[in-house]
Amino acid sequence: ITHKAARKLLEAKMLKGLIKHLCPGLVPDLISAPLMAKEANVESVVSEELPDNVGSPYWNLVSVTALRADGSQACRVTGAVFGSTPHIVSIDNYLDLFAFKPEGSYILSFRNEDRPGAISEVLGILHDASVNIASLNVARSPPTSASNPNPLALCFMALDDDISTKAFTSIKSLPFLRDVSKIQLR
């Protein structure tokens, strides 16, 4: 995105979503979000550098990198638009992502051991809780070293229904899952 106003609009849109979840009760809009972020000690910088994976098949990438106060990276999410539909195409080191389309009412996200049956146990819990899955996407991370040839996979499930506390607790207690989180879409 080469036009400065377009980059500022994307920045305001990202800050609006961030402030909405960081500061419950506040209702930011595109005008107030940058000021509210500043008051909440949230810094944002719009880089003019191209994301690492720009080019075919992604010509219109936008990346958001969240940094902790100590400067270490917390998360990097990259998205692209296919036609008029936004998709997440990369998260952290999961570069061969799945062009995940955020839809439904909720997203269930977790990292899992890349082994047969890992996701089927999650599906069983969701089935027993009568939660409908709109879509399911899994991405593999490349092996990090010879001593760790099977790193964790990343799974995103778009859900039509909320997950009960009991079902969510059951999913979080599965020993082969890490970083289990639920995101409510609006």
C-alpha positions as CSV (number, residue, x, y, z in Angstrom):
1,I,0.0,0.0,0.0
2,T,1.8,3.1,-1.2
3,H,-0.6,5.9,-0.3
4,K,0.1,7.4,3.2
5,A,-3.7,7.9,3.9
6,A,-4.4,4.3,3.1
7,R,-1.7,3.1,5.5
8,K,-3.1,5.5,8.2
9,L,-6.6,4.1,7.7
10,L,-5.3,0.5,8.1
11,E,-3.4,1.5,11.2
12,A,-6.5,3.1,12.7
13,K,-8.5,0.0,11.9
14,M,-6.0,-2.3,13.6
15,L,-5.9,0.0,16.6
16,K,-9.6,0.1,16.8
17,G,-9.8,-3.7,17.1
18,L,-6.9,-3.8,19.5
19,I,-8.3,-1.1,21.9
20,K,-11.8,-2.7,21.8
21,H,-10.3,-5.9,23.3
22,L,-7.6,-4.3,25.6
23,C,-9.9,-1.8,27.2
24,P,-13.4,-3.3,27.7
25,G,-16.1,-0.7,28.0
26,L,-14.4,1.7,25.5
27,V,-16.0,2.0,22.1
28,P,-13.3,3.3,19.7
29,D,-14.0,4.5,16.2
30,L,-11.5,5.2,13.4
31,I,-11.0,8.7,14.6
32,S,-10.6,8.1,18.3
33,A,-8.7,4.8,18.1
34,P,-5.2,6.2,17.6
35,L,-5.6,8.7,20.5
36,M,-7.1,6.0,22.8
37,A,-4.2,3.7,21.9
38,K,-1.7,6.4,22.9
39,E,-3.5,6.9,26.2
40,A,-3.3,3.1,26.8
41,N,0.5,3.2,26.1
42,V,0.1,1.3,22.9
43,E,2.6,2.3,20.3
44,S,2.0,1.7,16.6
45,V,4.4,2.2,13.7
46,V,3.5,1.8,10.0
47,S,6.5,0.4,8.1
48,E,7.0,0.9,4.4
49,E,8.9,-2.4,4.2
50,L,7.3,-5.3,2.2
51,P,6.4,-8.4,4.2
52,D,8.8,-11.4,3.7
53,N,6.4,-13.5,1.6
54,V,5.1,-10.8,-0.8
55,G,4.7,-12.0,-4.4
56,S,2.7,-14.8,-6.0
57,P,0.2,-15.8,-4.8
58,Y,0.0,-12.9,-2.4
59,W,0.2,-9.4,-4.0
60,N,-1.6,-7.4,-1.4
61,L,-0.2,-8.4,2.0
62,V,-0.6,-6.5,5.2
63,S,1.3,-7.6,8.4
64,V,0.8,-6.7,12.0
65,T,3.5,-7.4,14.5
66,A,2.8,-7.1,18.2
67,L,5.8,-6.4,20.4
68,R,6.0,-6.8,24.2
69,A,7.2,-3.9,26.3
70,D,10.7,-5.4,26.4
71,G,10.9,-5.3,22.6
72,S,10.5,-9.1,22.1
73,Q,8.0,-10.2,19.4
74,A,4.7,-11.5,20.7
75,C,3.0,-12.3,17.4
76,R,3.1,-11.5,13.7
77,V,-0.1,-11.9,11.6
78,T,-0.2,-11.4,7.8
79,G,-3.3,-11.1,5.8
80,A,-4.3,-10.7,2.1
81,V,-7.5,-10.0,0.2
82,F,-8.7,-12.5,-2.3
83,G,-11.3,-10.8,-4.4
84,S,-13.1,-8.8,-1.7
85,T,-12.6,-11.4,1.1
86,P,-9.9,-11.0,3.7
87,H,-7.8,-14.1,4.7
88,I,-5.1,-14.7,7.2
89,V,-2.2,-16.2,5.3
90,S,0.6,-16.3,7.9
91,I,1.1,-16.3,11.6
92,D,4.5,-16.2,13.2
93,N,6.7,-18.9,11.6
94,Y,3.7,-20.7,10.0
95,L,4.4,-19.3,6.5
96,D,2.7,-22.0,4.5
97,L,-0.6,-21.1,6.1
98,F,-3.9,-21.9,4.8
99,A,-5.6,-18.7,3.7
100,F,-7.9,-18.8,6.7
101,K,-11.1,-16.8,6.3
102,P,-12.3,-15.5,9.7
103,E,-16.0,-16.3,9.7
104,G,-18.6,-17.6,12.0
105,S,-19.1,-16.2,15.5
106,Y,-16.0,-17.6,17.3
107,I,-12.5,-18.8,16.5
108,L,-10.9,-21.6,18.4
109,S,-7.1,-21.5,18.1
110,F,-4.4,-23.8,19.4
111,R,-1.1,-25.4,18.7
112,N,-1.0,-29.1,18.7
113,E,1.4,-32.0,18.5
114,D,1.6,-33.0,14.9
115,R,0.3,-36.6,15.3
116,P,-2.6,-38.7,14.3
117,G,-5.7,-38.2,16.4
118,A,-4.7,-34.9,18.0
119,I,-7.4,-32.8,16.4
120,S,-10.0,-35.6,16.4
121,E,-10.2,-35.4,20.2
122,V,-10.9,-31.7,20.0
123,L,-13.6,-32.4,17.4
124,G,-15.1,-35.0,19.8
125,I,-15.4,-32.5,22.6
126,L,-17.0,-29.9,20.3
127,H,-19.4,-32.6,19.0
128,D,-20.5,-33.5,22.5
129,A,-21.0,-29.8,23.3
130,S,-23.1,-29.3,20.1
131,V,-20.7,-26.8,18.6
132,N,-20.8,-26.5,14.8
133,I,-17.6,-26.0,13.0
134,A,-17.8,-23.6,10.0
135,S,-14.2,-24.3,8.8
136,L,-11.0,-25.9,10.1
137,N,-7.5,-25.0,9.0
138,V,-4.2,-26.5,10.0
139,A,-0.6,-25.3,9.2
140,R,2.6,-27.0,9.9
141,S,5.7,-25.3,11.2
142,P,9.0,-26.4,9.6
143,P,11.2,-28.5,11.9
144,T,13.3,-26.2,14.2
145,S,16.2,-28.6,14.7
146,A,17.3,-32.2,14.5
147,S,16.4,-32.7,18.2
148,N,12.9,-31.3,17.5
149,P,11.9,-32.7,14.1
150,N,8.1,-32.6,15.0
151,P,7.2,-29.1,16.1
152,L,3.7,-28.0,16.9
153,A,1.1,-27.5,14.2
154,L,-1.3,-24.4,14.3
155,C,-5.0,-25.0,14.1
156,F,-7.8,-22.5,13.6
157,M,-11.4,-23.5,13.7
158,A,-14.2,-21.0,12.8
159,L,-17.2,-21.9,15.0
160,D,-20.9,-21.0,14.6
161,D,-21.5,-21.5,18.3
162,D,-19.9,-20.4,21.6
163,I,-18.0,-23.1,23.5
164,S,-19.3,-23.8,27.0
165,T,-16.9,-23.3,29.9
166,K,-16.9,-27.1,30.5
167,A,-16.0,-27.9,26.9
168,F,-13.4,-25.2,26.7
169,T,-11.8,-26.4,29.9
170,S,-11.7,-30.0,28.5
171,I,-10.0,-28.8,25.4
172,K,-7.4,-26.8,27.3
173,S,-6.7,-29.8,29.5
174,L,-5.7,-32.0,26.5
175,P,-2.0,-32.7,27.1
176,F,-0.9,-32.4,23.4
177,L,-2.4,-28.9,23.0
178,R,-0.7,-25.5,23.7
179,D,-1.8,-21.9,23.6
180,V,-5.6,-22.7,23.4
181,S,-7.6,-19.6,23.0
182,K,-11.1,-18.6,21.9
183,I,-11.8,-15.4,20.0
184,Q,-15.2,-13.9,19.7
185,L,-15.9,-12.2,16.3
186,R,-18.3,-9.3,16.0
